Amino acid sequence: MPYYTFSIGWPHKDLSPNGRPGNRYAKARQVKAMLTEAFYEAKAHSVEQTDAAHIHFTFHPKAKGPPPDSDNALASVKPAVDGIAKALGLDDRYIGISHHVSAERRGCVVVNVSTGDAAKIPLKGTVS
């Protein structure tokens, strides 16, 4: 059961769904920066190509300011999911995602990636 842990920088405010970037190019630069950072961090930790994965994000807010809204924090790391999926050689639709916001203030996002059989979580129940 391969398991990888690494950290990426705190998402730029333009990546938040509540963010108001100056123009679309400003947001595009931040998306590319986060995708690239996550891809190279995953590659630096020798992630293996796989057919299933699960990513858990632990958000450690910056020292100042209010803690982030949980769902906005997850939405702001979507480019990181894409970068990790690219490093895994996997379409991001086959990646399970979970997250939580920590009380510890470090200004980063800790990423835990599990691959292989550990990431294959069976679906149970129905949605009506």
Backbone as XML, in Angstrom:
<?xml version="1.0"?>
<chain id="A" units="angstrom">
  <residue number="1" name="MET">
    <atom name="N" x="0.835" y="-1.170" z="0.000"/>
    <atom name="CA" x="0.000" y="0.000" z="0.000"/>
    <atom name="C" x="0.887" y="1.242" z="0.000"/>
  </residue>
  <residue number="2" name="PRO">
    <atom name="N" x="1.229" y="1.766" z="-1.166"/>
    <atom name="CA" x="2.030" y="2.987" z="-1.218"/>
    <atom name="C" x="1.278" y="4.175" z="-0.626"/>
  </residue>
  <residue number="3" name="TYR">
    <atom name="N" x="2.007" y="4.958" z="0.158"/>
    <atom name="CA" x="1.438" y="6.106" z="0.854"/>
    <atom name="C" x="2.473" y="7.222" z="0.813"/>
  </residue>
  <residue number="4" name="TYR">
    <atom name="N" x="2.064" y="8.410" z="0.375"/>
    <atom name="CA" x="2.983" y="9.527" z="0.207"/>
    <atom name="C" x="2.462" y="10.736" z="0.968"/>
  </residue>
  <residue number="5" name="THR">
    <atom name="N" x="3.355" y="11.461" z="1.610"/>
    <atom name="CA" x="2.988" y="12.687" z="2.316"/>
    <atom name="C" x="3.946" y="13.797" z="1.908"/>
  </residue>
  <residue number="6" name="PHE">
    <atom name="N" x="3.382" y="14.942" z="1.551"/>
    <atom name="CA" x="4.181" y="16.117" z="1.233"/>
    <atom name="C" x="3.325" y="17.343" z="1.470"/>
  </residue>
  <residue number="7" name="SER">
    <atom name="N" x="3.923" y="18.517" z="1.396"/>
    <atom name="CA" x="3.137" y="19.737" z="1.605"/>
    <atom name="C" x="3.295" y="20.667" z="0.411"/>
  </residue>
  <residue number="8" name="ILE">
    <atom name="N" x="2.272" y="21.473" z="0.211"/>
    <atom name="CA" x="2.291" y="22.503" z="-0.824"/>
    <atom name="C" x="1.945" y="23.829" z="-0.144"/>
  </residue>
  <residue number="9" name="GLY">
    <atom name="N" x="2.233" y="24.902" z="-0.829"/>
    <atom name="CA" x="1.974" y="26.223" z="-0.262"/>
    <atom name="C" x="0.487" y="26.506" z="-0.115"/>
  </residue>
  <residue number="10" name="TRP">
    <atom name="N" x="0.192" y="27.496" z="0.705"/>
    <atom name="CA" x="-1.193" y="27.897" z="0.917"/>
    <atom name="C" x="-1.764" y="28.437" z="-0.396"/>
  </residue>
  <residue number="11" name="PRO">
    <atom name="N" x="-2.979" y="28.060" z="-0.788"/>
    <atom name="CA" x="-3.563" y="28.531" z="-2.058"/>
    <atom name="C" x="-3.693" y="30.050" z="-2.102"/>
  </residue>
  <residue number="12" name="HIS">
    <atom name="N" x="-3.381" y="30.614" z="-3.228"/>
    <atom name="CA" x="-3.507" y="32.058" z="-3.429"/>
    <atom name="C" x="-4.979" y="32.446" z="-3.343"/>
  </residue>
  <residue number="13" name="LYS">
    <atom name="N" x="-5.248" y="33.654" z="-2.894"/>
    <atom name="CA" x="-6.632" y="34.106" z="-2.710"/>
    <atom name="C" x="-7.425" y="34.110" z="-4.016"/>
  </residue>
  <residue number="14" name="ASP">
    <atom name="N" x="-6.748" y="34.232" z="-5.165"/>
    <atom name="CA" x="-7.449" y="34.221" z="-6.453"/>
    <atom name="C" x="-8.043" y="32.851" z="-6.776"/>
  </residue>
  <residue number="15" name="LEU">
    <atom name="N" x="-7.552" y="31.784" z="-6.119"/>
    <atom name="CA" x="-8.059" y="30.441" z="-6.384"/>
    <atom name="C" x="-9.324" y="30.115" z="-5.599"/>
  </residue>
  <residue number="16" name="SER">
    <atom name="N" x="-9.642" y="30.925" z="-4.626"/>
    <atom name="CA" x="-10.844" y="30.710" z="-3.828"/>
    <atom name="C" x="-12.084" y="31.010" z="-4.663"/>
  </residue>
  <residue number="17" name="PRO">
    <atom name="N" x="-13.161" y="30.245" z="-4.476"/>
    <atom name="CA" x="-14.400" y="30.578" z="-5.177"/>
    <atom name="C" x="-14.908" y="31.979" z="-4.822"/>
  </residue>
  <residue number="18" name="ASN">
    <atom name="N" x="-14.523" y="32.484" z="-3.654"/>
    <atom name="CA" x="-14.912" y="33.835" z="-3.253"/>
    <atom name="C" x="-13.896" y="34.883" z="-3.697"/>
  </residue>
  <residue number="19" name="GLY">
    <atom name="N" x="-12.803" y="34.455" z="-4.306"/>
    <atom name="CA" x="-11.768" y="35.387" z="-4.741"/>
    <atom name="C" x="-12.225" y="36.229" z="-5.918"/>
  </residue>
  <residue number="20" name="ARG">
    <atom name="N" x="-11.677" y="37.402" z="-6.011"/>
    <atom name="CA" x="-11.994" y="38.308" z="-7.110"/>
    <atom name="C" x="-10.701" y="38.726" z="-7.794"/>
  </residue>
  <residue number="21" name="PRO">
    <atom name="N" x="-10.181" y="37.855" z="-8.691"/>
    <atom name="CA" x="-8.930" y="38.218" z="-9.364"/>
    <atom name="C" x="-9.133" y="39.439" z="-10.254"/>
  </residue>
  <residue number="22" name="GLY">
    <atom name="N" x="-8.037" y="40.166" z="-10.444"/>
    <atom name="CA" x="-8.091" y="41.365" z="-11.276"/>
    <atom name="C" x="-8.546" y="41.062" z="-12.691"/>
  </residue>
  <residue number="23" name="ASN">
    <atom name="N" x="-8.096" y="39.967" z="-13.242"/>
    <atom name="CA" x="-8.529" y="39.535" z="-14.568"/>
    <atom name="C" x="-8.309" y="38.029" z="-14.690"/>
  </residue>
  <residue number="24" name="ARG">
    <atom name="N" x="-8.776" y="37.443" z="-15.762"/>
    <atom name="CA" x="-8.704" y="35.987" z="-15.905"/>
    <atom name="C" x="-7.266" y="35.485" z="-16.013"/>
  </residue>
  <residue number="25" name="TYR">
    <atom name="N" x="-6.367" y="36.338" z="-16.464"/>
    <atom name="CA" x="-4.973" y="35.918" z="-16.588"/>
    <atom name="C" x="-4.307" y="35.788" z="-15.226"/>
  </residue>
  <residue number="26" name="ALA">
    <atom name="N" x="-4.727" y="36.622" z="-14.281"/>
    <atom name="CA" x="-4.180" y="36.534" z="-12.927"/>
    <atom name="C" x="-4.556" y="35.196" z="-12.300"/>
  </residue>
  <residue number="27" name="LYS">
    <atom name="N" x="-5.810" y="34.792" z="-12.468"/>
    <atom name="CA" x="-6.241" y="33.501" z="-11.930"/>
    <atom name="C" x="-5.545" y="32.362" z="-12.671"/>
  </residue>
  <residue number="28" name="ALA">
    <atom name="N" x="-5.414" y="32.473" z="-13.968"/>
    <atom name="CA" x="-4.767" y="31.423" z="-14.763"/>
    <atom name="C" x="-3.320" y="31.209" z="-14.319"/>
  </residue>
  <residue number="29" name="ARG">
    <atom name="N" x="-2.613" y="32.288" z="-13.988"/>
    <atom name="CA" x="-1.236" y="32.164" z="-13.503"/>
    <atom name="C" x="-1.193" y="31.396" z="-12.187"/>
  </residue>
  <residue number="30" name="GLN">
    <atom name="N" x="-2.143" y="31.678" z="-11.300"/>
    <atom name="CA" x="-2.174" y="30.989" z="-10.008"/>
    <atom name="C" x="-2.554" y="29.513" z="-10.164"/>
  </residue>
  <residue number="31" name="VAL">
    <atom name="N" x="-3.475" y="29.217" z="-11.074"/>
    <atom name="CA" x="-3.850" y="27.826" z="-11.347"/>
    <atom name="C" x="-2.638" y="27.056" z="-11.851"/>
  </residue>
  <residue number="32" name="LYS">
    <atom name="N" x="-1.925" y="27.640" z="-12.804"/>
    <atom name="CA" x="-0.754" y="26.979" z="-13.361"/>
    <atom name="C" x="0.325" y="26.789" z="-12.297"/>
  </residue>
  <residue number="33" name="ALA">
    <atom name="N" x="0.520" y="27.790" z="-11.447"/>
    <atom name="CA" x="1.540" y="27.702" z="-10.405"/>
    <atom name="C" x="1.226" y="26.571" z="-9.421"/>
  </residue>
  <residue number="34" name="MET">
    <atom name="N" x="-0.039" y="26.467" z="-8.993"/>
    <atom name="CA" x="-0.386" y="25.419" z="-8.033"/>
    <atom name="C" x="-0.321" y="24.037" z="-8.684"/>
  </residue>
  <residue number="35" name="LEU">
    <atom name="N" x="-0.808" y="23.907" z="-9.909"/>
    <atom name="CA" x="-0.745" y="22.629" z="-10.614"/>
    <atom name="C" x="0.703" y="22.178" z="-10.757"/>
  </residue>
  <residue number="36" name="THR">
    <atom name="N" x="1.568" y="23.080" z="-11.145"/>
    <atom name="CA" x="2.980" y="22.757" z="-11.332"/>
    <atom name="C" x="3.640" y="22.379" z="-10.009"/>
  </residue>
  <residue number="37" name="GLU">
    <atom name="N" x="3.361" y="23.128" z="-8.951"/>
    <atom name="CA" x="3.945" y="22.825" z="-7.646"/>
    <atom name="C" x="3.521" y="21.438" z="-7.169"/>
  </residue>
  <residue number="38" name="ALA">
    <atom name="N" x="2.226" y="21.123" z="-7.279"/>
    <atom name="CA" x="1.731" y="19.821" z="-6.822"/>
    <atom name="C" x="2.316" y="18.684" z="-7.670"/>
  </residue>
  <residue number="39" name="PHE">
    <atom name="N" x="2.418" y="18.894" z="-8.978"/>
    <atom name="CA" x="2.979" y="17.874" z="-9.862"/>
    <atom name="C" x="4.424" y="17.561" z="-9.472"/>
  </residue>
  <residue number="40" name="TYR">
    <atom name="N" x="5.239" y="18.603" z="-9.308"/>
    <atom name="CA" x="6.650" y="18.372" z="-8.998"/>
    <atom name="C" x="6.874" y="17.867" z="-7.580"/>
  </residue>
  <residue number="41" name="GLU">
    <atom name="N" x="6.034" y="18.264" z="-6.636"/>
    <atom name="CA" x="6.134" y="17.702" z="-5.281"/>
    <atom name="C" x="5.803" y="16.214" z="-5.308"/>
  </residue>
  <residue number="42" name="ALA">
    <atom name="N" x="4.768" y="15.848" z="-6.046"/>
    <atom name="CA" x="4.408" y="14.429" z="-6.151"/>
    <atom name="C" x="5.531" y="13.646" z="-6.825"/>
  </residue>
  <residue number="43" name="LYS">
    <atom name="N" x="6.085" y="14.178" z="-7.886"/>
    <atom name="CA" x="7.188" y="13.501" z="-8.585"/>
    <atom name="C" x="8.424" y="13.405" z="-7.690"/>
  </residue>
  <residue number="44" name="ALA">
    <atom name="N" x="8.688" y="14.429" z="-6.888"/>
    <atom name="CA" x="9.840" y="14.419" z="-5.989"/>
    <atom name="C" x="9.705" y="13.324" z="-4.938"/>
  </residue>
  <residue number="45" name="HIS">
    <atom name="N" x="8.476" y="12.945" z="-4.615"/>
    <atom name="CA" x="8.240" y="11.880" z="-3.640"/>
    <atom name="C" x="8.009" y="10.533" z="-4.318"/>
  </residue>
  <residue number="46" name="SER">
    <atom name="N" x="8.362" y="10.451" z="-5.596"/>
    <atom name="CA" x="8.347" y="9.206" z="-6.368"/>
    <atom name="C" x="7.000" y="8.497" z="-6.362"/>
  </residue>
  <residue number="47" name="VAL">
    <atom name="N" x="5.919" y="9.247" z="-6.576"/>
    <atom name="CA" x="4.623" y="8.592" z="-6.675"/>
    <atom name="C" x="4.620" y="7.672" z="-7.883"/>
  </residue>
  <residue number="48" name="GLU">
    <atom name="N" x="3.959" y="6.554" z="-7.749"/>
    <atom name="CA" x="3.906" y="5.563" z="-8.819"/>
    <atom name="C" x="2.613" y="5.708" z="-9.602"/>
  </residue>
  <residue number="49" name="GLN">
    <atom name="N" x="2.668" y="5.397" z="-10.885"/>
    <atom name="CA" x="1.454" y="5.425" z="-11.677"/>
    <atom name="C" x="0.542" y="4.313" z="-11.179"/>
  </residue>
  <residue number="50" name="THR">
    <atom name="N" x="-0.750" y="4.578" z="-11.167"/>
    <atom name="CA" x="-1.695" y="3.665" z="-10.556"/>
    <atom name="C" x="-3.048" y="3.757" z="-11.241"/>
  </residue>
  <residue number="51" name="ASP">
    <atom name="N" x="-3.972" y="2.885" z="-10.843"/>
    <atom name="CA" x="-5.317" y="2.929" z="-11.407"/>
    <atom name="C" x="-6.348" y="3.480" z="-10.426"/>
  </residue>
  <residue number="52" name="ALA">
    <atom name="N" x="-5.929" y="3.760" z="-9.183"/>
    <atom name="CA" x="-6.830" y="4.343" z="-8.184"/>
    <atom name="C" x="-5.999" y="5.072" z="-7.139"/>
  </residue>
  <residue number="53" name="ALA">
    <atom name="N" x="-6.560" y="6.144" z="-6.600"/>
    <atom name="CA" x="-5.845" y="6.904" z="-5.572"/>
    <atom name="C" x="-6.849" y="7.622" z="-4.681"/>
  </residue>
  <residue number="54" name="HIS">
    <atom name="N" x="-6.381" y="7.958" z="-3.496"/>
    <atom name="CA" x="-7.167" y="8.773" z="-2.570"/>
    <atom name="C" x="-6.243" y="9.866" z="-2.046"/>
  </residue>
  <residue number="55" name="ILE">
    <atom name="N" x="-6.734" y="11.098" z="-2.053"/>
    <atom name="CA" x="-5.959" y="12.237" z="-1.567"/>
    <atom name="C" x="-6.677" y="12.832" z="-0.365"/>
  </residue>
  <residue number="56" name="HIS">
    <atom name="N" x="-5.923" y="13.041" z="0.697"/>
    <atom name="CA" x="-6.463" y="13.730" z="1.873"/>
    <atom name="C" x="-5.672" y="15.015" z="2.069"/>
  </residue>
  <residue number="57" name="PHE">
    <atom name="N" x="-6.381" y="16.141" z="2.097"/>
    <atom name="CA" x="-5.769" y="17.446" z="2.311"/>
    <atom name="C" x="-5.996" y="17.876" z="3.757"/>
  </residue>
  <residue number="58" name="THR">
    <atom name="N" x="-4.935" y="18.312" z="4.415"/>
    <atom name="CA" x="-5.045" y="18.912" z="5.740"/>
    <atom name="C" x="-4.636" y="20.366" z="5.600"/>
  </residue>
  <residue number="59" name="PHE">
    <atom name="N" x="-5.581" y="21.264" z="5.802"/>
    <atom name="CA" x="-5.341" y="22.692" z="5.650"/>
    <atom name="C" x="-4.866" y="23.270" z="6.974"/>
  </residue>
  <residue number="60" name="HIS">
    <atom name="N" x="-3.680" y="23.866" z="6.962"/>
    <atom name="CA" x="-3.130" y="24.564" z="8.124"/>
    <atom name="C" x="-3.160" y="26.051" z="7.771"/>
  </residue>
  <residue number="61" name="PRO">
    <atom name="N" x="-4.134" y="26.804" z="8.297"/>
    <atom name="CA" x="-4.307" y="28.211" z="7.906"/>
    <atom name="C" x="-3.080" y="29.071" z="8.197"/>
  </residue>
  <residue number="62" name="LYS">
    <atom name="N" x="-3.063" y="30.233" z="7.560"/>
    <atom name="CA" x="-2.006" y="31.207" z="7.825"/>
    <atom name="C" x="-2.130" y="31.719" z="9.248"/>
  </residue>
  <residue number="63" name="ALA">
    <atom name="N" x="-1.038" y="32.322" z="9.738"/>
    <atom name="CA" x="-0.993" y="32.783" z="11.127"/>
    <atom name="C" x="-2.021" y="33.863" z="11.428"/>
  </residue>
  <residue number="64" name="LYS">
    <atom name="N" x="-2.306" y="34.709" z="10.460"/>
    <atom name="CA" x="-3.261" y="35.797" z="10.679"/>
    <atom name="C" x="-4.518" y="35.561" z="9.857"/>
  </residue>
  <residue number="65" name="GLY">
    <atom name="N" x="-5.608" y="36.114" z="10.341"/>
    <atom name="CA" x="-6.864" y="36.031" z="9.617"/>
    <atom name="C" x="-7.726" y="34.879" z="10.084"/>
  </residue>
  <residue number="66" name="PRO">
    <atom name="N" x="-8.958" y="34.864" z="9.602"/>
    <atom name="CA" x="-9.882" y="33.807" z="10.008"/>
    <atom name="C" x="-9.543" y="32.487" z="9.311"/>
  </residue>
  <residue number="67" name="PRO">
    <atom name="N" x="-9.899" y="31.370" z="9.919"/>
    <atom name="CA" x="-9.685" y="30.094" z="9.239"/>
    <atom name="C" x="-10.591" y="30.011" z="8.013"/>
  </residue>
  <residue number="68" name="PRO">
    <atom name="N" x="-10.185" y="29.244" z="7.010"/>
    <atom name="CA" x="-10.973" y="29.190" z="5.782"/>
    <atom name="C" x="-12.248" y="28.368" z="5.958"/>
  </residue>
  <residue number="69" name="ASP">
    <atom name="N" x="-13.204" y="28.662" z="5.121"/>
    <atom name="CA" x="-14.408" y="27.856" z="5.017"/>
    <atom name="C" x="-13.984" y="26.515" z="4.412"/>
  </residue>
  <residue number="70" name="SER">
    <atom name="N" x="-14.440" y="25.423" z="4.968"/>
    <atom name="CA" x="-13.983" y="24.095" z="4.567"/>
    <atom name="C" x="-14.199" y="23.798" z="3.080"/>
  </residue>
  <residue number="71" name="ASP">
    <atom name="N" x="-15.393" y="24.078" z="2.560"/>
    <atom name="CA" x="-15.645" y="23.754" z="1.156"/>
    <atom name="C" x="-14.903" y="24.687" z="0.204"/>
  </residue>
  <residue number="72" name="ASN">
    <atom name="N" x="-14.690" y="25.951" z="0.592"/>
    <atom name="CA" x="-13.912" y="26.863" z="-0.245"/>
    <atom name="C" x="-12.434" y="26.468" z="-0.253"/>
  </residue>
  <residue number="73" name="ALA">
    <atom name="N" x="-11.948" y="25.971" z="0.882"/>
    <atom name="CA" x="-10.560" y="25.522" z="0.942"/>
    <atom name="C" x="-10.346" y="24.361" z="-0.027"/>
  </residue>
  <residue number="74" name="LEU">
    <atom name="N" x="-11.288" y="23.411" z="-0.034"/>
    <atom name="CA" x="-11.155" y="22.272" z="-0.944"/>
    <atom name="C" x="-11.226" y="22.718" z="-2.401"/>
  </residue>
  <residue number="75" name="ALA">
    <atom name="N" x="-12.137" y="23.628" z="-2.711"/>
    <atom name="CA" x="-12.262" y="24.116" z="-4.087"/>
    <atom name="C" x="-11.001" y="24.842" z="-4.545"/>
  </residue>
  <residue number="76" name="SER">
    <atom name="N" x="-10.310" y="25.487" z="-3.623"/>
    <atom name="CA" x="-9.124" y="26.246" z="-4.003"/>
    <atom name="C" x="-7.927" y="25.363" z="-4.341"/>
  </residue>
  <residue number="77" name="VAL">
    <atom name="N" x="-7.954" y="24.084" z="-3.969"/>
    <atom name="CA" x="-6.835" y="23.188" z="-4.302"/>
    <atom name="C" x="-7.154" y="22.269" z="-5.484"/>
  </residue>
  <residue number="78" name="LYS">
    <atom name="N" x="-8.194" y="22.578" z="-6.238"/>
    <atom name="CA" x="-8.514" y="21.786" z="-7.429"/>
    <atom name="C" x="-7.332" y="21.696" z="-8.394"/>
  </residue>
  <residue number="79" name="PRO">
    <atom name="N" x="-6.574" y="22.777" z="-8.627"/>
    <atom name="CA" x="-5.407" y="22.637" z="-9.498"/>
    <atom name="C" x="-4.368" y="21.655" z="-8.936"/>
  </residue>
  <residue number="80" name="ALA">
    <atom name="N" x="-4.263" y="21.560" z="-7.609"/>
    <atom name="CA" x="-3.332" y="20.602" z="-7.009"/>
    <atom name="C" x="-3.784" y="19.175" z="-7.284"/>
  </residue>
  <residue number="81" name="VAL">
    <atom name="N" x="-5.088" y="18.934" z="-7.234"/>
    <atom name="CA" x="-5.617" y="17.601" z="-7.557"/>
    <atom name="C" x="-5.252" y="17.245" z="-8.995"/>
  </residue>
  <residue number="82" name="ASP">
    <atom name="N" x="-5.408" y="18.198" z="-9.898"/>
    <atom name="CA" x="-5.058" y="17.961" z="-11.295"/>
    <atom name="C" x="-3.572" y="17.659" z="-11.460"/>
  </residue>
  <residue number="83" name="GLY">
    <atom name="N" x="-2.720" y="18.386" z="-10.740"/>
    <atom name="CA" x="-1.274" y="18.141" z="-10.825"/>
    <atom name="C" x="-0.887" y="16.784" z="-10.278"/>
  </residue>
  <residue number="84" name="ILE">
    <atom name="N" x="-1.488" y="16.382" z="-9.164"/>
    <atom name="CA" x="-1.196" y="15.068" z="-8.579"/>
    <atom name="C" x="-1.711" y="13.966" z="-9.498"/>
  </residue>
  <residue number="85" name="ALA">
    <atom name="N" x="-2.907" y="14.168" z="-10.069"/>
    <atom name="CA" x="-3.454" y="13.186" z="-11.005"/>
    <atom name="C" x="-2.528" y="13.019" z="-12.206"/>
  </residue>
  <residue number="86" name="LYS">
    <atom name="N" x="-1.982" y="14.115" z="-12.676"/>
    <atom name="CA" x="-1.045" y="14.056" z="-13.812"/>
    <atom name="C" x="0.207" y="13.264" z="-13.424"/>
  </residue>
  <residue number="87" name="ALA">
    <atom name="N" x="0.705" y="13.473" z="-12.215"/>
    <atom name="CA" x="1.885" y="12.735" z="-11.747"/>
    <atom name="C" x="1.586" y="11.250" z="-11.590"/>
  </residue>
  <residue number="88" name="LEU">
    <atom name="N" x="0.349" y="10.920" z="-11.221"/>
    <atom name="CA" x="-0.051" y="9.520" z="-11.058"/>
    <atom name="C" x="-0.420" y="8.867" z="-12.384"/>
  </residue>
  <residue number="89" name="GLY">
    <atom name="N" x="-0.537" y="9.660" z="-13.452"/>
    <atom name="CA" x="-0.950" y="9.121" z="-14.739"/>
    <atom name="C" x="-2.398" y="8.662" z="-14.696"/>
  </residue>
  <residue number="90" name="LEU">
    <atom name="N" x="-3.240" y="9.429" z="-14.030"/>
    <atom name="CA" x="-4.601" y="9.017" z="-13.727"/>
    <atom name="C" x="-5.563" y="10.164" z="-13.991"/>
  </residue>
  <residue number="91" name="ASP">
    <atom name="N" x="-6.736" y="9.853" z="-14.515"/>
    <atom name="CA" x="-7.775" y="10.868" z="-14.670"/>
    <atom name="C" x="-8.299" y="11.200" z="-13.277"/>
  </residue>
  <residue number="92" name="ASP">
    <atom name="N" x="-8.491" y="12.480" z="-12.984"/>
    <atom name="CA" x="-8.873" y="12.855" z="-11.624"/>
    <atom name="C" x="-10.265" y="12.370" z="-11.222"/>
  </residue>
  <residue number="93" name="ARG">
    <atom name="N" x="-11.046" y="11.841" z="-12.150"/>
    <atom name="CA" x="-12.348" y="11.291" z="-11.763"/>
    <atom name="C" x="-12.204" y="9.986" z="-10.978"/>
  </residue>
  <residue number="94" name="TYR">
    <atom name="N" x="-11.007" y="9.380" z="-11.019"/>
    <atom name="CA" x="-10.754" y="8.131" z="-10.300"/>
    <atom name="C" x="-10.007" y="8.363" z="-8.990"/>
  </residue>
  <residue number="95" name="ILE">
    <atom name="N" x="-10.045" y="9.587" z="-8.521"/>
    <atom name="CA" x="-9.368" y="9.930" z="-7.276"/>
    <atom name="C" x="-10.406" y="10.299" z="-6.225"/>
  </residue>
  <residue number="96" name="GLY">
    <atom name="N" x="-10.331" y="9.650" z="-5.078"/>
    <atom name="CA" x="-11.172" y="10.015" z="-3.948"/>
    <atom name="C" x="-10.508" y="11.163" z="-3.205"/>
  </residue>
  <residue number="97" name="ILE">
    <atom name="N" x="-11.312" y="12.068" z="-2.671"/>
    <atom name="CA" x="-10.759" y="13.237" z="-1.996"/>
    <atom name="C" x="-11.448" y="13.427" z="-0.645"/>
  </residue>
  <residue number="98" name="SER">
    <atom name="N" x="-10.640" y="13.698" z="0.366"/>
    <atom name="CA" x="-11.171" y="14.073" z="1.676"/>
    <atom name="C" x="-10.312" y="15.218" z="2.202"/>
  </residue>
  <residue number="99" name="HIS">
    <atom name="N" x="-10.806" y="15.923" z="3.208"/>
    <atom name="CA" x="-10.058" y="17.068" z="3.727"/>
    <atom name="C" x="-10.545" y="17.450" z="5.110"/>
  </residue>
  <residue number="100" name="HIS">
    <atom name="N" x="-9.726" y="18.206" z="5.794"/>
    <atom name="CA" x="-10.140" y="18.866" z="7.032"/>
    <atom name="C" x="-9.242" y="20.076" z="7.275"/>
  </residue>
  <residue number="101" name="VAL">
    <atom name="N" x="-9.773" y="21.010" z="8.061"/>
    <atom name="CA" x="-9.037" y="22.218" z="8.401"/>
    <atom name="C" x="-8.496" y="22.047" z="9.813"/>
  </residue>
  <residue number="102" name="SER">
    <atom name="N" x="-7.183" y="22.151" z="9.948"/>
    <atom name="CA" x="-6.522" y="21.978" z="11.235"/>
    <atom name="C" x="-6.546" y="23.283" z="12.040"/>
  </residue>
  <residue number="103" name="ALA">
    <atom name="N" x="-6.454" y="23.140" z="13.338"/>
    <atom name="CA" x="-6.353" y="24.324" z="14.197"/>
    <atom name="C" x="-4.927" y="24.868" z="14.223"/>
  </residue>
  <residue number="104" name="GLU">
    <atom name="N" x="-3.971" y="24.023" z="13.844"/>
    <atom name="CA" x="-2.563" y="24.430" z="13.810"/>
    <atom name="C" x="-2.344" y="25.390" z="12.644"/>
  </residue>
  <residue number="105" name="ARG">
    <atom name="N" x="-1.729" y="26.520" z="12.907"/>
    <atom name="CA" x="-1.530" y="27.546" z="11.877"/>
    <atom name="C" x="-0.100" y="27.506" z="11.365"/>
  </residue>
  <residue number="106" name="ARG">
    <atom name="N" x="0.066" y="26.963" z="10.155"/>
    <atom name="CA" x="1.389" y="26.872" z="9.538"/>
    <atom name="C" x="1.434" y="27.502" z="8.149"/>
  </residue>
  <residue number="107" name="GLY">
    <atom name="N" x="0.291" y="27.804" z="7.572"/>
    <atom name="CA" x="0.251" y="28.434" z="6.255"/>
    <atom name="C" x="0.606" y="27.497" z="5.122"/>
  </residue>
  <residue number="108" name="CYS">
    <atom name="N" x="0.184" y="26.236" z="5.225"/>
    <atom name="CA" x="0.463" y="25.283" z="4.158"/>
    <atom name="C" x="-0.665" y="24.254" z="4.084"/>
  </residue>
  <residue number="109" name="VAL">
    <atom name="N" x="-0.588" y="23.410" z="3.086"/>
    <atom name="CA" x="-1.536" y="22.322" z="2.925"/>
    <atom name="C" x="-0.729" y="21.029" z="2.900"/>
  </residue>
  <residue number="110" name="VAL">
    <atom name="N" x="-1.004" y="20.116" z="3.821"/>
    <atom name="CA" x="-0.334" y="18.824" z="3.855"/>
    <atom name="C" x="-1.169" y="17.855" z="3.031"/>
  </residue>
  <residue number="111" name="VAL">
    <atom name="N" x="-0.509" y="17.165" z="2.114"/>
    <atom name="CA" x="-1.185" y="16.267" z="1.190"/>
    <atom name="C" x="-0.764" y="14.833" z="1.498"/>
  </residue>
  <residue number="112" name="ASN">
    <atom name="N" x="-1.751" y="13.960" z="1.695"/>
    <atom name="CA" x="-1.499" y="12.533" z="1.881"/>
    <atom name="C" x="-2.133" y="11.803" z="0.703"/>
  </residue>
  <residue number="113" name="VAL">
    <atom name="N" x="-1.317" y="11.058" z="-0.031"/>
    <atom name="CA" x="-1.808" y="10.322" z="-1.194"/>
    <atom name="C" x="-1.632" y="8.838" z="-0.931"/>
  </residue>
  <residue number="114" name="SER">
    <atom name="N" x="-2.713" y="8.087" z="-1.017"/>
    <atom name="CA" x="-2.614" y="6.634" z="-0.930"/>
    <atom name="C" x="-3.040" y="6.071" z="-2.278"/>
  </residue>
  <residue number="115" name="THR">
    <atom name="N" x="-2.332" y="5.053" z="-2.720"/>
    <atom name="CA" x="-2.602" y="4.467" z="-4.031"/>
    <atom name="C" x="-2.782" y="2.968" z="-3.911"/>
  </residue>
  <residue number="116" name="GLY">
    <atom name="N" x="-3.197" y="2.369" z="-5.005"/>
    <atom name="CA" x="-3.357" y="0.913" z="-5.033"/>
    <atom name="C" x="-4.628" y="0.464" z="-4.349"/>
  </residue>
  <residue number="117" name="ASP">
    <atom name="N" x="-4.580" y="-0.724" z="-3.756"/>
    <atom name="CA" x="-5.767" y="-1.318" z="-3.146"/>
    <atom name="C" x="-6.316" y="-0.495" z="-1.990"/>
  </residue>
  <residue number="118" name="ALA">
    <atom name="N" x="-5.464" y="0.224" z="-1.284"/>
    <atom name="CA" x="-5.914" y="1.036" z="-0.150"/>
    <atom name="C" x="-6.830" y="2.161" z="-0.623"/>
  </residue>
  <residue number="119" name="ALA">
    <atom name="N" x="-6.675" y="2.583" z="-1.860"/>
    <atom name="CA" x="-7.476" y="3.698" z="-2.370"/>
    <atom name="C" x="-8.794" y="3.252" z="-2.976"/>
  </residue>
  <residue number="120" name="LYS">
    <atom name="N" x="-8.958" y="1.964" z="-3.202"/>
    <atom name="CA" x="-10.188" y="1.453" z="-3.812"/>
    <atom name="C" x="-11.249" y="1.261" z="-2.730"/>
  </residue>
  <residue number="121" name="ILE">
    <atom name="N" x="-12.038" y="2.267" z="-2.554"/>
    <atom name="CA" x="-13.069" y="2.251" z="-1.529"/>
    <atom name="C" x="-14.388" y="1.854" z="-2.196"/>
  </residue>
  <residue number="122" name="PRO">
    <atom name="N" x="-15.005" y="0.776" z="-1.739"/>
    <atom name="CA" x="-16.254" y="0.367" z="-2.382"/>
    <atom name="C" x="-17.381" y="1.355" z="-2.089"/>
  </residue>
  <residue number="123" name="LEU">
    <atom name="N" x="-18.223" y="1.556" z="-3.078"/>
    <atom name="CA" x="-19.381" y="2.423" z="-2.917"/>
    <atom name="C" x="-20.537" y="1.595" z="-2.400"/>
  </residue>
  <residue number="124" name="LYS">
    <atom name="N" x="-21.209" y="2.086" z="-1.380"/>
    <atom name="CA" x="-22.353" y="1.386" z="-0.819"/>
    <atom name="C" x="-23.540" y="2.305" z="-0.769"/>
  </residue>
  <residue number="125" name="GLY">
    <atom name="N" x="-24.712" y="1.735" z="-0.877"/>
    <atom name="CA" x="-25.934" y="2.525" z="-0.780"/>
    <atom name="C" x="-26.341" y="3.135" z="-2.105"/>
  </residue>
  <residue number="126" name="THR">
    <atom name="N" x="-27.394" y="3.908" z="-2.046"/>
    <atom name="CA" x="-27.902" y="4.554" z="-3.244"/>
    <atom name="C" x="-28.166" y="6.025" z="-2.957"/>
  </residue>
  <residue number="127" name="VAL">
    <atom name="N" x="-28.240" y="6.782" z="-4.000"/>
    <atom name="CA" x="-28.569" y="8.192" z="-3.886"/>
    <atom name="C" x="-29.903" y="8.376" z="-4.571"/>
  </residue>
  <residue number="128" name="SER">
    <atom name="N" x="-30.838" y="8.971" z="-3.872"/>
    <atom name="CA" x="-32.155" y="9.163" z="-4.482"/>
    <atom name="C" x="-32.384" y="10.590" z="-4.868"/>
  </residue>
</chain>
